[in-house]
Amino acid sequence: METMREALQQALKFSELLNQFRRVIRVVRVNGEDRWENDVEHSYQLAMLAWYIADARKLPLDVGLVVKYALIHDLVEVYAGDTYIYSADKKHLEGKHDREEEARKRLRSEIAEFEELHRLIVRYESREDAESRFVYALDKIQPMLNIYLDNGDTWKEKEVTLEMLFENKEDKVKISPEVKRYFDEFIQLLRENEERLFAAKE
């Protein structure tokens, strides 16, 4: 049986993992600040947004499971790194699955005692329940909400067009009918404000 000091050391080790997770940078500007957001910020915002929508819309979902999925959905990036969907590095894009699979194995090896975490990572990736599909789909539009609220600055800086967003996201959000309704309405809002939010077309 482990001692309290050993339990503390394990908690410190996991805390350091979370600090590493916070150092994973994403290609989304933090609203009102001159920096990119990190994975911890993104995961927390996704969890809160998912909880809010599930409760406010009275969706037939296990909210506790939804929040857990949202918190861990990108945890493999602590070792795999974030993969920018519009990257020009095709080799990097194609290697995403392999990098994340290796990261999953490393997490399981390094924090084997966190059994529920590993079970939920596998369940989330399988998309077999409504909760995982809801979080997966919402993850595709949550960054868009932040960029919209930041006047489209990230889209302008990275020369992302509305067409690029639609083509990349549409098929992915279909996995959750409720999120798809939000997506359709949001795309209409973006079309109404396209000139303000996106770089001028040449």
C-alpha positions in Angstrom: 0.0 0.0 0.0 1.4 3.4 -1.0 2.3 5.9 1.7 0.8 9.4 1.8 4.2 10.8 0.7 4.1 8.5 -2.4 0.5 9.7 -3.1 1.7 13.3 -2.8 4.5 12.6 -5.3 2.0 11.1 -7.7 -0.2 14.3 -7.4 2.9 16.5 -8.0 3.8 14.4 -11.1 0.2 14.8 -12.5 0.3 18.5 -11.7 3.5 18.8 -13.7 1.7 17.1 -16.6 -1.0 19.7 -16.5 1.6 22.4 -16.6 3.1 20.8 -19.7 -0.5 20.7 -21.1 -0.7 24.5 -20.5 2.4 25.0 -22.5 0.8 23.5 -25.6 0.0 26.5 -27.8 -3.0 26.7 -30.2 -3.4 28.9 -33.3 -6.2 31.0 -31.8 -5.6 34.5 -30.4 -6.7 35.1 -26.8 -9.4 37.8 -26.9 -8.0 41.2 -26.0 -4.4 39.9 -25.5 -1.4 39.7 -27.8 -0.8 35.9 -27.4 -2.0 32.5 -28.6 -4.3 30.5 -26.3 -3.1 27.2 -24.7 -4.7 23.8 -24.4 -5.7 24.2 -20.8 -7.6 27.4 -21.6 -9.3 25.8 -24.6 -10.3 22.6 -22.7 -11.7 24.6 -19.8 -13.7 26.8 -22.1 -15.0 23.8 -24.1 -16.0 22.1 -20.9 -17.9 25.1 -19.6 -19.6 25.8 -23.0 -20.6 22.1 -23.3 -22.1 22.1 -19.8 -23.9 25.4 -20.4 -25.5 24.2 -23.7 -26.4 20.7 -22.3 -28.1 22.3 -19.3 -29.7 25.4 -21.0 -31.0 23.3 -23.9 -32.1 20.4 -21.5 -30.3 17.9 -23.7 -30.6 14.2 -22.8 -26.9 13.9 -22.0 -24.9 12.8 -19.0 -23.5 16.2 -18.2 -20.8 14.8 -15.9 -19.5 12.7 -18.7 -19.7 15.6 -21.2 -17.5 17.8 -18.9 -15.0 15.0 -18.4 -14.8 14.4 -22.2 -14.2 18.1 -22.8 -11.5 18.3 -20.2 -9.5 15.3 -21.6 -10.3 15.5 -25.3 -7.0 17.1 -26.2 -4.8 15.7 -23.4 -2.8 13.6 -25.8 -1.4 16.9 -27.2 0.7 17.2 -24.1 3.1 14.9 -26.0 1.7 15.0 -29.5 1.4 18.8 -29.8 -1.5 20.7 -31.4 -2.0 20.1 -35.1 -3.2 23.2 -36.9 -5.8 22.2 -39.4 -4.8 24.7 -42.0 -1.1 23.9 -41.8 0.8 23.9 -45.1 2.9 21.0 -43.7 1.1 18.0 -45.2 3.4 15.5 -43.6 2.7 16.9 -40.2 -1.1 16.8 -40.8 -0.9 13.2 -42.0 1.1 12.2 -39.0 -1.5 13.4 -36.5 -3.0 10.0 -35.7 0.3 8.3 -35.2 1.6 11.0 -32.9 -1.5 11.0 -30.8 -1.6 7.2 -30.6 2.0 7.2 -29.3 1.0 10.0 -26.8 -1.9 7.8 -25.5 0.5 5.0 -24.9 2.9 7.3 -23.1 0.1 8.7 -20.9 -1.1 5.2 -20.0 2.5 4.2 -19.0 3.3 7.4 -17.0 0.0 7.7 -15.1 -1.3 4.2 -15.1 -3.0 4.8 -11.7 -5.5 7.2 -13.4 -7.6 4.4 -14.8 -10.8 6.3 -15.6 -8.8 8.8 -17.6 -7.5 6.2 -20.0 -10.9 4.5 -20.3 -12.5 7.9 -21.2 -9.8 8.8 -23.8 -10.6 5.5 -25.6 -14.3 6.1 -25.3 -14.1 9.6 -26.5 -12.0 8.6 -29.6 -14.5 5.8 -30.4 -17.5 8.3 -30.6 -19.8 5.5 -29.5 -22.0 7.6 -27.2 -23.9 10.8 -27.7 -21.8 12.6 -25.1 -18.5 12.0 -27.0 -20.1 13.0 -30.3 -21.5 16.2 -28.8 -18.1 17.2 -27.4 -16.3 16.3 -30.6 -18.6 18.4 -32.7 -18.7 21.3 -30.3 -14.9 21.3 -30.2 -15.0 22.2 -33.9 -17.0 25.4 -33.4 -15.9 26.6 -30.0 -12.7 28.2 -31.3 -14.8 29.9 -34.0 -16.9 31.5 -31.4 -13.8 33.0 -29.7 -12.4 34.2 -33.0 -15.8 35.8 -33.9 -15.8 37.6 -30.5 -12.2 38.8 -31.3 -13.4 40.5 -34.5 -12.0 37.7 -36.7 -8.3 38.7 -36.0 -7.0 35.1 -36.1 -8.8 34.4 -39.4 -7.4 37.6 -40.9 -3.9 37.0 -39.7 -3.8 33.4 -41.0 -5.8 34.2 -44.1 -8.5 31.7 -43.3 -11.7 32.2 -45.4 -15.3 31.5 -44.6 -15.2 28.8 -47.3 -12.3 27.1 -45.7 -14.1 27.0 -42.3 -17.3 25.6 -43.8 -15.5 22.9 -45.9 -13.4 21.8 -42.9 -16.1 21.8 -40.3 -19.4 20.8 -41.9 -18.9 17.1 -42.1 -17.4 16.9 -38.7 -20.2 18.7 -36.8 -22.9 16.5 -38.5 -22.0 13.8 -35.9 -24.1 15.8 -33.3 -27.5 17.1 -34.5 -27.7 19.6 -31.7 -24.3 21.1 -32.5 -25.1 21.0 -36.2 -28.0 23.4 -35.6 -25.6 25.8 -33.8 -23.1 25.5 -36.6 -25.7 26.2 -39.4 -26.9 29.3 -37.6 -23.4 30.5 -36.9 -22.3 30.1 -40.5 -25.3 32.3 -41.5 -24.1 34.9 -38.9 -20.6 34.7 -40.4 -21.9 35.2 -43.9 -23.8 38.3 -42.8 -20.5 39.7 -41.3 -18.0 38.2 -43.8 -16.5 41.5 -44.9 -15.8 42.6 -41.3 -14.4 39.2 -40.0 -12.3 37.9 -42.9 -9.4 39.4 -44.9 -10.5 41.0 -48.2 -10.4 38.7 -51.2 -7.9 39.6 -53.9 
